[in-house]
Amino acid sequence: MTDYPVVIASSKPSHSRALRELLAGLGLTAKCFSTVKEAKDTLARNNVSIVFCEQSLDDGSFRDLVTAAKKAPSQAFVIVTSPTGDREFCREAMQMGAYEVLMSPCRPGDVDWVVIRALREWRHRQKTAA
């Protein structure tokens, strides 16, 4: 296991690449998956801190990953990306337990801000649980 790994669940390779590059600029390595199943399997077996997930994927949606993250040992934060930024969708995602909702494609400043904040909170939660 690596420290603070990030998972990207996206059916769009161009979005995964762009997000991976933004995260690399923060010194983070991301594992990219195109299905909910792959991301869920990774959550169950690894110490994942953050999951970036599209609103929907071919085999499921952000809902599946929010639920899986809550049950995972590391209790990763799920950041949902949405092409529309619809208020009702954002409200639903946050009520389900998403950490944040970002418009996609993601703006670099938004990614930096949310990742730094999420990692700080995730580390604190891990220390408190230990």
Backbone bond lengths (Angstrom), bond angles and torsions (degrees), N, CA, C in turn:
res aa  C-N    CA-C-N  psi(-1)  N-CA   C-N-CA  omega(-1)  CA-C   N-CA-C  phi
1 M - - - 1.455 - - 1.533 109.89 -
2 T 1.303 114.33 142.61 1.454 119.78 176.30 1.522 109.37 -103.59
3 D 1.322 115.49 162.85 1.461 119.77 179.34 1.515 111.21 -75.81
4 Y 1.315 116.17 131.57 1.451 124.82 172.36 1.531 114.73 50.94
5 P 1.312 118.33 46.98 1.462 118.16 179.39 1.528 111.46 -66.99
6 V 1.294 114.05 151.13 1.458 121.88 179.64 1.526 107.82 -116.11
7 V 1.316 116.09 138.91 1.461 122.52 177.57 1.523 108.09 -112.55
8 I 1.322 115.55 137.81 1.464 121.66 174.05 1.518 107.18 -117.51
9 A 1.328 117.20 122.15 1.463 122.57 176.17 1.521 107.54 -110.76
10 S 1.334 115.26 105.45 1.457 119.99 -175.68 1.518 110.10 -149.27
11 S 1.314 115.71 137.18 1.461 120.43 176.79 1.527 111.51 -87.55
12 K 1.326 115.92 -3.17 1.467 121.05 -178.47 1.528 109.71 -109.87
13 P 1.342 117.52 105.22 1.465 120.14 -178.62 1.526 113.85 -55.43
14 S 1.310 118.06 -34.68 1.468 119.78 -179.65 1.536 110.94 -66.31
15 H 1.335 117.35 -36.88 1.469 120.35 177.25 1.527 110.61 -69.03
16 S 1.334 116.25 -40.77 1.468 119.77 178.58 1.518 110.80 -61.50
17 R 1.328 116.54 -45.62 1.466 120.64 -179.83 1.527 111.30 -61.26
18 A 1.326 116.42 -47.13 1.469 120.14 -178.64 1.524 110.86 -61.71
19 L 1.318 116.92 -44.30 1.465 120.82 179.92 1.525 110.76 -66.89
20 R 1.323 116.72 -40.86 1.464 121.06 178.15 1.528 110.66 -59.90
21 E 1.328 117.26 -40.86 1.470 121.31 178.22 1.535 111.52 -65.57
22 L 1.332 116.98 -41.21 1.462 120.16 177.44 1.527 110.64 -61.94
23 L 1.312 116.57 -41.90 1.462 121.15 179.87 1.526 111.31 -68.27
24 A 1.328 117.02 -36.82 1.465 120.62 177.21 1.522 110.26 -60.98
25 G 1.318 116.66 -34.68 1.455 120.91 176.88 1.524 112.60 -63.69
26 L 1.322 116.22 -20.86 1.475 121.54 176.37 1.529 111.40 -96.36
27 G 1.334 116.40 4.72 1.453 120.94 -179.78 1.512 114.00 81.53
28 L 1.330 117.20 19.22 1.465 121.61 -178.42 1.525 111.09 -109.84
29 T 1.310 115.55 143.97 1.454 121.73 174.87 1.514 107.99 -104.85
30 A 1.316 115.99 134.05 1.466 120.41 -179.24 1.517 110.58 -116.17
31 K 1.307 115.23 142.70 1.461 122.47 172.04 1.522 106.66 -98.33
32 C 1.323 116.53 129.72 1.469 120.85 -177.48 1.519 111.10 -106.52
33 F 1.325 115.79 137.94 1.452 122.88 177.95 1.520 108.79 -135.11
34 S 1.321 116.09 150.82 1.466 119.46 -178.81 1.526 112.55 -103.86
35 T 1.331 117.40 -1.42 1.459 119.87 179.95 1.524 111.43 -131.40
36 V 1.306 115.28 156.51 1.462 121.87 175.23 1.519 109.20 -64.53
37 K 1.318 117.73 -40.75 1.462 121.58 -177.86 1.526 111.25 -58.40
38 E 1.324 116.99 -47.29 1.470 120.34 179.99 1.534 110.55 -61.56
39 A 1.308 116.64 -43.82 1.463 120.64 -179.77 1.530 110.66 -65.28
40 K 1.331 117.72 -41.82 1.462 121.01 179.16 1.524 111.03 -63.50
41 D 1.331 116.85 -42.43 1.464 120.59 178.21 1.525 110.91 -60.55
42 T 1.316 116.53 -40.98 1.461 121.10 179.07 1.525 110.71 -66.27
43 L 1.317 116.98 -41.48 1.473 120.73 177.25 1.528 111.58 -59.61
44 A 1.309 116.15 -39.68 1.462 120.57 -176.78 1.528 112.31 -70.22
45 R 1.334 117.16 -27.85 1.471 120.43 -173.18 1.526 115.05 -108.07
46 N 1.317 118.76 -6.27 1.463 120.69 -173.10 1.515 112.04 -133.07
47 N 1.307 114.92 163.95 1.457 122.28 179.67 1.530 109.30 -89.63
48 V 1.310 116.44 74.75 1.465 123.08 -176.07 1.526 109.72 -87.59
49 S 1.331 116.10 136.07 1.455 119.66 179.61 1.524 112.69 -99.71
50 I 1.339 116.92 -38.57 1.465 121.41 -176.30 1.516 109.94 -136.12
51 V 1.322 115.32 139.06 1.460 121.84 172.76 1.525 107.63 -121.77
52 F 1.318 116.11 122.59 1.458 121.15 168.55 1.509 105.92 -94.73
53 C 1.322 117.03 128.13 1.459 121.32 -176.25 1.513 110.70 -137.50
54 E 1.329 115.52 134.54 1.461 119.15 173.03 1.516 109.39 -66.71
55 Q 1.292 115.13 158.82 1.461 121.90 178.98 1.523 110.89 -53.76
56 S 1.329 116.88 -43.90 1.463 119.95 176.30 1.521 109.94 -145.18
57 L 1.322 113.80 147.99 1.460 122.82 176.89 1.526 107.50 -124.68
58 D 1.315 116.70 172.15 1.466 120.00 -176.57 1.527 113.39 -59.91
59 D 1.335 117.38 -33.66 1.464 119.90 -175.57 1.521 113.85 -109.60
60 G 1.317 117.90 15.59 1.457 119.89 178.99 1.511 111.22 164.05
61 S 1.331 114.80 -157.60 1.461 118.70 -177.46 1.523 110.13 -145.17
62 F 1.301 114.51 -178.26 1.460 121.37 177.68 1.527 110.44 -57.44
63 R 1.317 117.17 -30.20 1.474 120.92 -178.91 1.526 111.01 -56.67
64 D 1.329 115.28 -42.40 1.467 120.47 -179.84 1.525 111.15 -63.08
65 L 1.321 116.51 -39.61 1.460 119.70 -178.12 1.525 112.48 -77.25
66 V 1.319 117.65 -32.83 1.471 119.56 175.00 1.529 109.00 -62.75
67 T 1.316 116.61 -44.97 1.467 121.19 178.78 1.518 111.02 -62.74
68 A 1.338 116.80 -45.23 1.467 120.75 -179.51 1.526 111.13 -64.93
69 A 1.315 117.51 -38.89 1.475 121.05 -179.34 1.522 110.82 -64.99
70 K 1.310 117.18 -37.64 1.468 120.59 178.77 1.526 111.10 -63.99
71 K 1.343 116.82 -34.53 1.462 121.76 -177.99 1.520 113.21 -85.98
72 A 1.324 117.57 -19.03 1.465 121.96 -176.99 1.523 110.67 -68.13
73 P 1.328 117.11 148.74 1.473 119.83 179.42 1.526 113.63 -55.44
74 S 1.326 117.86 -35.62 1.464 120.13 -176.75 1.522 113.37 -85.13
75 Q 1.330 116.66 -13.66 1.472 122.10 -178.58 1.530 111.37 48.61
76 A 1.315 114.56 59.27 1.468 121.62 -178.50 1.519 111.47 -61.50
77 F 1.319 115.32 151.57 1.457 121.69 173.03 1.529 108.26 -83.99
78 V 1.316 116.92 135.93 1.465 121.84 178.84 1.522 108.97 -106.15
79 I 1.322 114.89 123.18 1.457 122.23 176.42 1.522 106.53 -109.18
80 V 1.307 116.54 117.19 1.465 121.93 -175.72 1.520 109.09 -93.52
81 T 1.323 115.55 136.97 1.462 119.97 174.88 1.518 108.52 -107.72
82 S 1.316 115.20 137.39 1.462 120.96 -175.76 1.524 109.78 -135.41
83 P 1.326 117.21 132.48 1.460 119.18 178.29 1.529 113.10 -73.35
84 T 1.326 117.57 -18.26 1.460 119.92 -174.56 1.523 113.74 -103.87
85 G 1.323 117.64 -34.34 1.456 120.41 -176.31 1.516 112.75 67.36
86 D 1.318 116.50 23.47 1.459 122.84 179.80 1.530 110.31 -55.14
87 R 1.328 116.63 131.66 1.472 121.22 -176.96 1.522 112.76 -59.45
88 E 1.312 116.80 -43.26 1.469 119.59 -179.56 1.518 110.89 -63.76
89 F 1.327 116.54 -41.15 1.461 119.63 177.77 1.523 110.55 -63.11
90 C 1.324 116.50 -46.28 1.466 120.74 179.62 1.522 110.90 -58.21
91 R 1.318 116.29 -44.05 1.466 120.72 179.06 1.534 110.61 -61.85
92 E 1.329 116.51 -45.04 1.466 120.24 179.18 1.526 111.08 -61.37
93 A 1.323 117.08 -46.16 1.460 121.04 -178.28 1.528 111.00 -60.91
94 M 1.307 116.72 -44.08 1.462 120.51 -179.38 1.533 111.04 -68.13
95 Q 1.319 117.94 -38.05 1.460 121.06 178.22 1.524 111.29 -66.00
96 M 1.335 116.52 -32.47 1.468 120.30 178.13 1.518 112.25 -72.84
97 G 1.333 116.56 -20.45 1.453 119.47 179.06 1.515 115.15 120.80
98 A 1.330 117.78 8.10 1.466 118.96 174.47 1.522 109.05 -62.32
99 Y 1.304 116.43 145.10 1.460 120.66 179.85 1.523 110.93 -74.41
100 E 1.331 115.64 -38.61 1.463 121.16 -178.44 1.524 108.15 -162.60
101 V 1.322 115.37 159.11 1.463 122.41 173.62 1.527 107.01 -122.65
102 L 1.324 115.99 125.52 1.458 121.86 178.10 1.514 110.21 -116.90
103 M 1.313 115.52 145.78 1.466 120.47 174.00 1.526 108.17 -69.69
104 S 1.337 116.10 142.69 1.457 119.63 175.19 1.530 108.79 -115.03
105 P 1.307 117.46 142.51 1.461 124.72 0.15 1.527 111.43 -66.96
106 C 1.329 114.35 147.37 1.463 120.95 -174.49 1.528 111.89 -75.14
107 R 1.325 114.76 139.18 1.465 120.49 175.69 1.526 108.57 -82.43
108 P 1.336 117.39 139.86 1.466 120.47 -177.20 1.528 114.10 -53.60
109 G 1.307 118.47 -44.66 1.463 120.50 -179.58 1.512 112.76 -62.50
110 D 1.328 116.77 -37.39 1.464 120.43 178.16 1.523 111.05 -65.44
111 V 1.332 116.28 -42.93 1.468 120.61 179.53 1.528 110.00 -64.24
112 D 1.318 117.19 -47.37 1.469 120.54 179.43 1.525 110.73 -55.55
113 W 1.316 115.85 -50.55 1.453 120.82 -176.40 1.533 112.20 -60.75
114 V 1.325 116.60 -49.15 1.463 119.37 -175.21 1.528 111.44 -70.96
115 V 1.319 118.33 -35.84 1.461 120.70 179.72 1.527 110.81 -68.58
116 I 1.306 117.70 -45.18 1.468 120.19 179.15 1.522 110.56 -60.67
117 R 1.302 116.42 -44.47 1.471 120.93 179.41 1.536 111.14 -65.11
118 A 1.332 116.80 -45.05 1.469 120.40 -178.70 1.523 111.41 -65.15
119 L 1.324 117.83 -42.74 1.463 119.62 179.73 1.525 111.46 -64.32
120 R 1.301 116.53 -39.71 1.463 119.93 178.02 1.529 109.94 -60.58
121 E 1.322 116.87 -47.14 1.466 120.54 179.99 1.520 111.85 -67.65
122 W 1.324 116.73 -38.81 1.467 120.98 -179.17 1.530 109.69 -64.91
123 R 1.332 117.44 -45.64 1.464 120.87 178.59 1.526 111.02 -60.48
124 H 1.314 116.72 -43.74 1.463 120.66 178.84 1.526 110.52 -60.95
125 R 1.302 116.39 -43.80 1.468 120.61 179.48 1.520 111.01 -63.73
126 Q 1.338 117.49 -38.72 1.464 120.75 179.80 1.538 110.72 -66.46
127 K 1.337 116.57 -41.15 1.472 120.21 179.39 1.529 110.46 -66.68
128 T 1.322 116.88 -40.40 1.459 121.20 -179.38 1.524 110.80 -65.67
129 A 1.319 117.19 -37.09 1.468 121.34 -178.72 1.523 112.09 -73.34
130 A 1.319 116.68 -23.80 1.494 120.42 -176.03 1.498 113.06 -75.57
